[in-house]
Structures are given as C-alpha cells and as structure tokens.
Amino acid sequence: MLGQIIKSIIKRNEPAIIPAQGTSVVRQRVWPHQIDYNLHMNNAKYLNVLEGARWTLFRDNGWFKHLFEKRINLVVASLEITFIRELNLFSGYEIHTKLLTWDKKYIYFEHRLMVKGKLYGHALVKMAGVRKGKRALTPEICEAVGADFNQADIKEAITHWSDMTQAKREL
C-alpha cells in the first residue's frame, strides 16, 4: 500500500482521466504469495487488491488531489464481499471500481471482479471521511470533489445493507 500512497501523492496534480462517477479498471493476476492451500486467491488477499483498486479510482477520477488538499481521509467503515467463482493461481482478472452513491455520513463504492466479461466476485464498500481524527461529513466531501450532494441516488441494495448493519448493532 505504501507504493499506492506514494504514487498518488506524486500524481495528485495530473488531470482526471475518468468522470467523478466513472468506472476505473485495474488489471491484475493471482500470484503465488496470494494463494491458499486450494491454489486460489486467499480471501484476505481480496481486501488488499480492492484497496489498491480504490486508490486507483481516486487518482483516475481526480478525488485524491481534492481530498489530499483538504486533508480528508476516506476510511472503510464496512465491507461486504461475495465470492462467486474462484480466482486460481496465475489467473488474470480485472477489478471494476466505481462510486455508487452517498448519504449524509457515508460514501458507497462497488467493486466487480471480472474474468473475460464474467463476474467472479462483488464487493460493496462503505467509507467515512475523517480529518484530524474527527468525522468529515459527506456534504463537505462532495463539495471538496465537486459533486452535488443532493444528486445522490440511493440504491435499494444500499438501503438493505444499512438496515442489516443497524440490526447487527442490536445483537
């Protein structure tokens, strides 16, 4: 991850190459250090490659520059992942990452792990803004990156996920 951080700082003044709500595509391969005894990618390794894909999205859509200037960090508050098909050793795959929506407290992203156009995995990520140890609410983040907070399109799946998260707190 340190490499991603350094690359993002160096490239922060480069122009965005996709729209703010566009999809970033990262091409990857499953390497020997990422597999488990079944010779497919270990579940924990998915989190690492997905984080790298989000860093790429933030560079590609220009968000990193604006968040860096405002000293706002986006941190993972929750993540839901579904493994549909296994990624075997040396398999090539793509991670398609995009901003889904936002609400007052969180920003939601989607990852699709694809092989030759076929869905192999899917993840939803809920992120919160933090500056100097305190919450940076989504309206402020939207303003920093040039998005209209009032244009959020809350997906039904996000509403269900939020309800499930709330139910877990009551266990």
HULINWO-V794546 format. One record per pair of residues at least 12 apart in sequence whose ideal C-beta (glycine too) atoms are under 10 Angstrom apart, sorted by the first residue. I is the first residue (numbers start at 0). J is the second residue. Records with the same first field share a line. If there is no record, write none. Layout:
BEGIN
I: J, J
END
This chain:
BEGIN
0: 47, 50, 51, 54
2: 51, 54
3: 50, 51, 52, 53, 54, 55, 57, 58
4: 54, 63
6: 54, 55, 58, 63
7: 54, 55, 57, 58, 63, 64, 66, 67
8: 63, 64, 67
9: 58
10: 58, 59, 63, 64
11: 57, 58, 61, 63, 64, 65, 66, 67, 68
12: 61, 64, 67
13: 58, 59, 61, 63, 64
14: 61, 64
15: 58, 59, 60, 61, 62, 63, 64, 65, 144, 145
16: 58, 59, 60, 61
17: 56, 58, 59, 60, 61, 97
18: 59, 60, 61, 97, 98
19: 60, 61, 62, 65, 98, 141, 144, 145, 146
20: 60, 97, 98, 99, 100, 146, 150, 152
21: 56, 59, 60, 96, 97, 98
22: 56, 59, 60, 95, 96, 97, 98, 109, 111
23: 52, 53, 54, 55, 56, 57, 58, 59, 60, 94, 95, 96, 97, 98, 110
24: 52, 55, 56, 59, 93, 94, 95, 96, 97, 111, 113
25: 48, 49, 51, 52, 53, 54, 55, 56, 59, 92, 93, 94, 95, 96, 110
26: 91, 92, 93, 94, 113
27: 40, 48, 51, 52, 86, 90, 91, 92, 93, 94, 112
28: 86, 88, 89, 90, 91, 92
29: 41, 44, 48, 85, 86, 87, 88, 89, 90, 91, 92
30: 44, 88, 89
31: 88, 89
32: 44
33: 45, 47, 48, 86, 88
34: 86, 87, 88, 89
37: 85, 87, 88
38: 85, 87, 88, 89
39: 82, 84, 85, 86, 87, 88, 90
40: 82, 85, 86, 87, 88, 90, 92, 112, 119, 120
41: 86
42: 80, 82
44: 86
45: 78, 80, 82, 86, 94, 110, 112, 120, 122
46: 75, 78, 80, 122, 124
48: 86, 92, 94, 110, 112
49: 75, 78, 80, 94, 96, 108, 110, 112, 120, 122, 124
50: 75, 78, 110, 124
51: 94, 96
52: 93, 94, 95, 96, 108, 110, 111, 112, 122, 124
53: 73, 75, 94, 96, 98, 108, 110, 124, 126
54: 96
55: 94, 96
56: 94, 95, 96, 97, 98, 108, 110
57: 73, 96, 98, 108, 144
59: 96
60: 96, 97, 98, 144
61: 144, 145
62: 98, 106, 140, 143, 144, 145, 146
63: 144
64: 143, 144
65: 140, 142, 143, 144, 145, 146
66: 128, 130, 135, 140, 143, 144
67: 143
68: 143
69: 128, 130, 135, 139, 140, 142, 143, 144
70: 129, 130, 131, 135
71: 128, 129, 130, 131, 135, 139, 140, 143, 144
72: 126, 127, 128, 129, 130, 131, 132, 135
73: 105, 106, 108, 124, 126, 127, 128, 129, 135, 140
74: 126, 127, 128, 129
75: 108, 124, 125, 126, 127
76: 104, 105, 106, 107, 124, 125, 126, 127, 129, 164
77: 105, 107, 123, 124, 125, 126, 127, 160, 161, 163, 164, 167
78: 108, 110, 122, 123, 124, 125, 126
79: 121, 122, 123, 124, 125, 156, 160, 163, 164
80: 110, 112, 120, 121, 122, 123, 124
81: 112, 118, 119, 120, 121, 122, 123
82: 112, 119, 120, 121, 122
83: 112, 117, 118, 119, 120, 121
84: 112, 114, 117, 118, 119, 120
85: 119, 120
86: 112, 114, 119, 120
87: 114
90: 114, 119
91: 114, 115
92: 112, 113, 114, 115, 117, 119, 120
93: 111, 112, 113, 114, 115, 116, 119
94: 110, 111, 112, 113, 120, 122
95: 109, 110, 111, 112, 113, 118, 121
96: 108, 109, 110, 111, 122, 124
97: 109, 110, 111
98: 126, 144, 146
99: 123, 124, 125, 151, 152, 153, 154, 156, 157
100: 150, 151, 152, 153, 154, 156, 157, 158
101: 125, 126, 137, 138, 140, 141, 146, 148, 150, 151, 152, 153, 157
102: 125, 136, 137, 148, 151, 153, 157, 158, 161
103: 136, 137, 138, 148, 151
104: 125, 127, 128, 134, 136, 137, 161
105: 124, 125, 126, 127, 128, 136, 137, 140, 157, 161
106: 124, 125, 126, 127, 128, 137, 140, 141, 144, 146, 151
107: 123, 124, 125, 126, 151, 153, 154, 156, 157, 160, 161
108: 122, 123, 124, 125, 126
109: 121, 122, 123, 124, 154, 156, 157
110: 122, 123, 124
123: 154, 156, 157, 160
125: 157, 160, 161, 164
126: 140
127: 140
128: 140, 141, 143
136: 148
137: 151
END
